[in-house]
């Protein structure tokens, strides 16, 4: 349990540092090698890592633009070549992402591999996607009752990049999706 807590705290710290622009000079000097991978293959690889290692830590910037905000998510959905997340229009994350579309998502494996996803959020009210979310995540039903609930919204990551990172000294790898 202590290892899980340390991993969670490490992921939150990484996300806070990344979003606040306070990454140290050593980290900035280590540019991940961009790998030429077909978008669909990159998307599969990103989804496989995310679904194998929940929760994912989603980072935003506060509404006043001054503070990073990080919270765990457990829902992710791939649909027609996009990675979707769900939230409520009543939540702080919805208001933050409505003001600042930049997002980072981070999670790690127990063996020290981790992924950082960056991109811009695009909200959607597409009923087909919302219905698919209800099908694959039935725990959404007691929260929202119906995919047409006006408080239930979904967003996808546009212009996404994912950096796969390793604690064993291997070079980071960057893919676009």
C-alpha positions as a printed NumPy array, in Angstrom:
array([[  0.   ,   0.   ,   0.   ],
       [  2.884,   2.358,   0.765],
       [  4.256,   1.797,  -2.743],
       [  0.905,   2.684,  -4.318],
       [  0.723,   5.869,  -2.247],
       [  4.286,   6.826,  -3.199],
       [  3.519,   6.203,  -6.861],
       [  0.377,   8.337,  -6.649],
       [  2.24 ,  11.172,  -4.939],
       [  5.057,  10.967,  -7.49 ],
       [  2.597,  11.177, -10.378],
       [  0.876,  14.197,  -8.851],
       [  4.226,  15.924,  -8.359],
       [  5.248,  15.195, -11.957],
       [  1.987,  16.626, -13.256],
       [  2.247,  19.725, -11.07 ],
       [  5.814,  20.386, -12.201],
       [  4.911,  19.848, -15.855],
       [  1.878,  22.117, -15.818],
       [  3.514,  24.863, -13.815],
       [  6.434,  25.117, -16.234],
       [  8.92 ,  24.527, -13.438],
       [ 10.63 ,  21.475, -14.938],
       [ 14.33 ,  21.506, -14.084],
       [ 17.047,  22.06 , -16.695],
       [ 18.01 ,  18.378, -16.716],
       [ 14.459,  17.337, -17.595],
       [ 14.249,  19.95 , -20.346],
       [ 17.547,  18.753, -21.806],
       [ 16.228,  15.191, -22.12 ],
       [ 13.923,  15.502, -25.094],
       [ 12.088,  12.254, -25.657],
       [ 12.88 ,  10.575, -28.947],
       [  9.94 ,  11.028, -31.28 ],
       [  8.994,   7.698, -32.756],
       [  7.316,   7.527, -36.123],
       [  4.305,   5.365, -35.366],
       [  1.041,   5.321, -37.228],
       [ -1.593,   7.291, -35.319],
       [ -3.839,   4.256, -34.813],
       [ -0.952,   2.192, -33.421],
       [  0.076,   5.024, -31.114],
       [ -3.514,   5.32 , -29.882],
       [ -3.67 ,   1.577, -29.157],
       [ -0.411,   1.762, -27.223],
       [ -1.59 ,   4.745, -25.167],
       [ -4.95 ,   3.113, -24.372],
       [ -3.279,  -0.183, -23.425],
       [ -1.017,   1.59 , -20.943],
       [ -3.822,   3.693, -19.466],
       [ -6.253,   0.817, -19.022],
       [ -3.547,  -1.382, -17.472],
       [ -2.578,   1.222, -14.885],
       [ -5.525,   3.108, -13.375],
       [ -6.093,   5.542, -11.879],
       [ -4.796,   8.259, -14.205],
       [ -4.001,  11.666, -12.817],
       [ -5.565,  14.487, -14.806],
       [ -3.961,  17.917, -14.512],
       [ -5.468,  21.283, -15.268],
       [ -4.85 ,  24.888, -14.288],
       [ -7.085,  26.654, -11.76 ],
       [ -9.706,  29.051, -13.092],
       [ -7.591,  32.026, -12.011],
       [ -4.682,  30.587, -14.045],
       [ -2.342,  30.466, -11.064],
       [ -2.368,  26.939,  -9.653],
       [ -2.019,  23.455, -11.118],
       [ -4.832,  21.091, -10.146],
       [ -4.528,  17.293, -10.194],
       [ -7.158,  14.654,  -9.593],
       [ -7.524,  10.904, -10.226],
       [ -9.752,   9.597, -13.02 ],
       [-10.744,   6.009, -13.672],
       [-12.785,   6.293, -16.879],
       [-11.225,   6.371, -20.328],
       [-12.745,   5.38 , -23.658],
       [-11.337,   5.017, -27.145],
       [-13.875,   5.789, -29.853],
       [-13.201,   6.337, -33.55 ],
       [ -9.561,   7.23 , -33.059],
       [ -9.929,   9.515, -30.056],
       [ -9.358,   9.162, -26.313],
       [-12.373,  10.309, -24.287],
       [-12.868,  11.131, -20.623],
       [-16.112,  11.962, -18.821],
       [-17.007,  14.459, -16.132],
       [-19.817,  16.585, -14.763],
       [-20.526,  20.139, -15.838],
       [-20.875,  20.875, -12.118],
       [-17.238,  20.042, -11.37 ],
       [-14.268,  22.342, -11.083],
       [-12.429,  20.422, -13.832],
       [-15.166,  21.312, -16.336],
       [-14.881,  25.02 , -15.513],
       [-11.076,  24.892, -15.639],
       [-10.974,  23.112, -18.997],
       [-13.58 ,  25.478, -20.392],
       [-11.164,  28.35 , -19.689],
       [ -7.873,  26.629, -20.494],
       [ -8.046,  23.691, -22.91 ],
       [ -4.554,  22.366, -22.072],
       [ -4.495,  19.066, -20.222],
       [ -2.022,  16.473, -19.041],
       [ -2.787,  12.932, -17.96 ],
       [ -0.234,  10.782, -16.185],
       [ -0.071,   7.281, -14.716],
       [  2.625,   4.749, -13.837],
       [  3.182,   1.03 , -13.682],
       [  4.417,  -0.777, -10.585],
       [  7.735,  -1.316, -12.382],
       [  8.475,   2.386, -12.819],
       [  7.325,   2.954, -16.381],
       [  5.068,   5.939, -16.794],
       [  3.203,   7.881, -19.42 ],
       [  2.478,  11.568, -19.763],
       [ -0.219,  12.582, -22.222],
       [ -0.526,  16.161, -23.404],
       [ -3.074,  17.81 , -25.607],
       [ -6.03 ,  20.105, -25.814],
       [ -9.538,  19.269, -24.707],
       [-12.533,  19.314, -27.004],
       [-15.911,  18.867, -25.287],
       [-18.603,  16.872, -27.035],
       [-22.256,  16.166, -26.396],
       [-22.38 ,  13.412, -29.052],
       [-25.089,  11.063, -27.776],
       [-23.551,   7.979, -29.432],
       [-20.313,   8.479, -27.504],
       [-22.164,   9.138, -24.253],
       [-24.221,   5.957, -24.771],
       [-21.039,   3.957, -25.383],
       [-19.626,   5.363, -22.142],
       [-22.712,   4.147, -20.26 ],
       [-22.316,   0.697, -21.842],
       [-18.671,   0.236, -20.878],
       [-18.813,   2.013, -17.497],
       [-22.103,   1.055, -15.858],
       [-21.058,   2.9  , -12.698],
       [-21.976,   6.086, -14.605],
       [-25.667,   5.112, -14.503],
       [-26.248,   5.833, -10.781],
       [-24.309,   9.086, -11.124],
       [-26.076,  10.484, -14.197],
       [-29.06 ,   8.15 , -14.789],
       [-29.149,   8.846, -18.524],
       [-26.604,   9.765, -21.229],
       [-28.747,  12.824, -22.032],
       [-28.324,  14.228, -18.516],
       [-27.197,  17.843, -19.106],
       [-24.638,  17.527, -16.276],
       [-22.895,  14.587, -17.988],
       [-20.273,  15.654, -20.518],
       [-17.4  ,  14.077, -22.331],
       [-14.193,  15.422, -23.771],
       [-11.423,  14.076, -25.936],
       [ -7.745,  14.915, -26.219],
       [ -6.939,  16.705, -29.465],
       [ -3.407,  17.133, -30.824],
       [ -2.323,  14.489, -28.348],
       [  1.208,  13.426, -27.616],
       [  2.25 ,  10.709, -25.22 ],
       [  5.66 ,  10.406, -23.662],
       [  6.549,   6.898, -22.485],
       [  9.147,   7.132, -19.728],
       [ 11.305,   4.558, -17.981],
       [ 13.006,   4.575, -14.602],
       [ 15.726,   2.145, -15.728],
       [ 17.652,   4.693, -17.785],
       [ 16.122,   3.964, -21.19 ],
       [ 15.393,   7.061, -23.253],
       [ 11.83 ,   8.389, -23.219],
       [  9.743,   7.823, -26.32 ],
       [  7.221,  10.278, -27.763],
       [  4.252,   9.3  , -29.941],
       [  1.521,  11.457, -31.459],
       [ -2.115,  10.44 , -31.586]])
